[in-house]
Amino acid sequence: MKILAVGDVVFQPGLEILRRKLRAVQKAHGVSFTIVNGENVSGVGVTPEQVDRILDAGADLVTLGNHVYGKRQIIPYLDDCPYVLRPANYAPQQPGRGWGIFDCAGWRLLVMNLIGRCDMKFGAENPFLMADRILRQNEGQYDFAVCEIHANATSEKLAMGYYLDGRAAAVYGTHTHVQTADERVNPKGTGYITDLGMTGPLWSVLGVDPRQSVAMFRGDLTEYFRAAEGETALMGAVFDIDPETGLCRSVERVFERMGG
């Protein structure tokens, strides 16, 4: 059983490479279920139409993060569409859901989407305690679990990987848009990678035209961020999971390039 997790889709170039490359990646790796983080398709936030385009490209589930409400038109969609998750540890009165149980080739897959608290602006609940709560509430109702931790601090992501080791099949990080080279299976059987990377302009700063990013760090007056031009990349990881044990056999990074 192979689960593909795809890093943050950024701007229109991210949507385009997803449309053109995702199904080929799924076929090459024998993927059964695909999770795509889509919170940056509009730069800051995502619209319902853009979520639909991610699903049409071949994703089974779309996850979001700290920019979940960047485009306000997404708000009613979060309640209407069961295939999009916002962070589970946001306030419970907020729209949408933070976890779900999905069919994965006949197995019951629990996916939970959590947001970290280190250096993040939102006052979210404790993601570690929320993970405990979700697993406890759904005990006996799923065959294996996957956790996305959308966080800034690598230490917080690493800690979540160890915290859920042996209890989740996979834990992976998103948000920082830089693919890490620490993919592994933790000692008790949980597949892990600190950050999937991003899907969008390759020669960029987190998807943004480098000239704009440099200008910002120099202290210059800047315009609204725009997507960098040229070559693009689709980044993520494939987790090979044994559904009988609910644990991971191996983790493989994905890095697919497309000329600009």
C-alpha positions in Angstrom: 0.0 0.0 0.0 1.6 3.2 -1.1 0.6 6.7 0.0 1.9 9.7 -1.9 2.1 13.1 -0.1 2.8 16.1 -2.3 4.4 19.4 -1.0 2.7 22.8 -1.0 1.4 23.7 -4.5 2.4 27.3 -5.2 0.8 29.6 -7.8 -0.4 28.6 -11.2 2.9 26.9 -12.2 2.3 24.5 -9.3 -1.1 23.6 -10.5 0.2 23.1 -14.1 3.0 20.7 -13.1 0.5 18.9 -10.9 -1.9 18.5 -13.8 0.8 17.3 -16.1 2.9 15.1 -13.8 0.9 13.8 -10.9 -0.8 10.8 -12.6 2.5 9.7 -14.1 4.1 9.8 -10.6 1.2 7.8 -9.2 1.6 5.2 -11.9 5.4 4.9 -11.6 5.2 4.3 -7.8 2.0 2.2 -7.7 0.2 4.8 -5.5 -3.1 3.9 -3.8 -3.9 7.3 -2.2 -2.6 10.8 -2.8 -2.6 13.8 -0.4 -1.7 17.2 -1.7 -1.2 20.4 0.3 -2.9 23.2 -1.6 -2.8 26.3 0.7 -0.5 28.4 -1.5 -2.1 28.0 -4.9 -3.2 31.7 -4.7 0.0 32.6 -3.0 -1.8 33.1 0.3 -4.8 30.8 0.4 -6.7 28.8 -2.2 -10.1 29.1 -3.8 -12.7 26.3 -4.2 -12.1 26.2 -8.0 -8.4 25.7 -7.3 -9.1 22.9 -4.8 -11.3 21.2 -7.5 -8.4 21.5 -10.0 -6.1 19.7 -7.5 -8.6 16.9 -7.1 -9.1 16.8 -10.9 -5.4 16.4 -11.3 -5.5 13.1 -9.4 -5.4 14.0 -5.7 -7.7 12.1 -3.3 -7.4 14.7 -0.5 -6.3 18.3 -0.2 -4.7 19.6 3.0 -4.4 23.2 4.1 -2.3 25.2 6.7 -1.9 28.6 8.2 -3.2 30.3 5.0 -6.4 28.3 5.1 -8.6 31.5 5.2 -6.4 33.6 2.9 -9.2 33.5 0.3 -12.5 33.9 2.2 -14.5 32.2 -0.5 -13.1 28.9 0.7 -15.0 29.1 4.0 -18.4 27.5 3.0 -16.5 25.0 0.8 -14.6 23.7 3.8 -17.9 22.4 5.2 -19.3 21.2 1.9 -16.3 19.2 0.6 -15.2 16.2 2.5 -11.9 15.9 0.6 -10.3 19.0 2.0 -8.9 19.3 5.5 -7.9 22.4 7.5 -5.7 22.1 10.7 -7.6 20.0 13.3 -6.2 22.0 16.2 -7.8 25.3 15.2 -10.7 26.4 17.3 -13.6 23.9 16.9 -16.1 26.6 15.9 -14.1 27.3 12.7 -15.5 25.9 9.5 -14.3 22.6 8.0 -12.8 19.5 9.5 -9.2 18.5 10.5 -9.3 14.8 10.0 -11.2 12.1 8.1 -11.3 8.4 7.4 -11.1 7.5 3.7 -11.2 4.4 1.6 -7.7 3.3 0.4 -8.0 0.3 -1.8 -10.4 -1.3 0.6 -8.5 -0.3 3.8 -9.6 2.5 6.2 -7.1 5.4 6.1 -7.3 8.0 8.9 -5.7 11.3 7.8 -5.2 14.1 10.3 -3.9 17.6 9.5 -2.2 19.5 12.3 -0.5 22.8 12.6 2.5 23.6 14.7 2.8 26.4 17.2 6.5 27.3 17.2 6.9 30.7 15.5 3.4 30.4 14.0 1.0 33.3 14.4 -2.2 31.4 15.1 -3.0 30.4 18.7 -3.8 26.8 17.9 -4.4 24.1 20.4 -1.5 21.7 21.3 -1.0 19.5 18.2 0.4 16.6 20.2 -2.6 16.4 22.5 -4.9 16.8 19.5 -3.2 13.9 17.8 -3.9 11.8 20.9 -7.5 12.9 20.9 -8.1 12.0 17.2 -6.5 8.6 17.5 -8.4 7.8 20.7 -11.8 8.9 19.4 -11.4 6.8 16.3 -9.9 3.7 17.8 -11.1 0.6 16.0 -12.5 2.6 13.1 -9.4 2.8 10.9 -6.6 0.4 9.7 -3.7 2.9 9.6 -3.2 6.6 10.1 -1.2 9.4 8.4 -0.4 12.7 10.0 0.6 16.0 8.3 2.2 18.5 10.6 2.2 22.0 9.0 4.9 23.7 11.0 7.8 26.1 10.9 10.2 24.5 13.3 12.0 21.4 12.2 12.2 20.4 15.9 8.4 20.4 16.3 8.0 18.2 13.2 10.7 15.8 14.4 9.2 15.6 17.8 5.8 14.7 16.2 7.4 12.0 14.2 8.8 10.4 17.4 5.6 11.1 19.4 3.5 9.1 16.9 6.2 6.5 16.2 4.4 3.1 16.1 1.0 4.7 16.3 0.9 6.3 12.8 2.0 4.8 9.5 3.5 8.1 8.4 4.2 11.6 9.7 5.4 14.3 7.3 6.0 18.0 7.5 4.8 20.8 5.2 5.0 24.7 5.2 8.7 25.5 4.8 8.7 24.6 1.0 12.2 23.1 1.1 12.5 19.4 0.7 14.6 17.7 3.4 16.8 14.7 2.9 15.9 12.9 6.1 13.3 10.5 4.9 13.3 7.3 7.0 11.4 4.8 9.0 11.5 5.6 12.7 12.4 2.8 15.2 8.9 1.7 15.9 7.8 1.7 12.3 6.5 5.2 11.4 7.6 6.6 8.0 8.9 10.2 8.4 10.2 13.2 6.5 10.6 16.7 8.0 9.4 18.6 4.9 8.0 17.4 1.6 9.2 20.5 -0.3 6.9 22.4 -2.7 5.3 22.0 -6.1 5.8 25.1 -8.3 8.6 27.3 -9.6 12.0 25.6 -9.1 14.2 28.7 -9.5 12.5 30.7 -6.8 12.4 31.6 -3.1 9.5 29.5 -1.9 7.8 29.9 -5.3 8.3 33.7 -5.4 10.4 35.6 -8.0 13.8 35.7 -6.3 14.3 39.4 -7.2 11.2 40.3 -5.1 12.4 38.2 -2.2 15.8 39.7 -2.3 14.3 43.2 -2.4 12.2 42.4 0.6 15.2 41.2 2.7 17.1 44.3 1.6 14.3 46.5 2.9 13.2 47.8 -0.4 9.6 48.8 -1.3 8.1 45.7 -2.9 5.0 44.7 -4.9 2.7 41.8 -4.3 4.6 38.6 -4.7 4.4 36.9 -8.1 5.4 33.5 -9.2 8.9 32.9 -10.5 9.2 32.0 -14.2 11.0 29.0 -15.8 11.4 25.4 -14.7 9.0 23.8 -12.2 9.2 20.9 -9.8 6.8 18.5 -8.1 8.1 17.4 -4.7 6.8 14.9 -2.1 7.3 11.5 -0.7 5.9 8.0 -1.1 5.3 5.9 2.0 5.1 2.1 1.5 2.7 0.9 4.2 1.8 -2.5 5.4 -1.9 -2.1 6.2 -1.9 -5.3 8.2 0.4 -3.8 10.8 -0.4 -0.2 10.2 3.3 0.6 9.9 5.7 1.8 7.2 8.2 -0.4 5.2 10.0 2.4 3.4 10.0 6.1 2.4 11.1 7.5 -0.9 11.4 11.1 -1.9 9.8 12.4 -5.1 11.3 15.2 -7.1 10.0 15.6 -10.7 11.1 18.5 -12.9 9.4 20.1 -15.9 11.0 22.7 -18.2 9.6 26.2 -18.2 
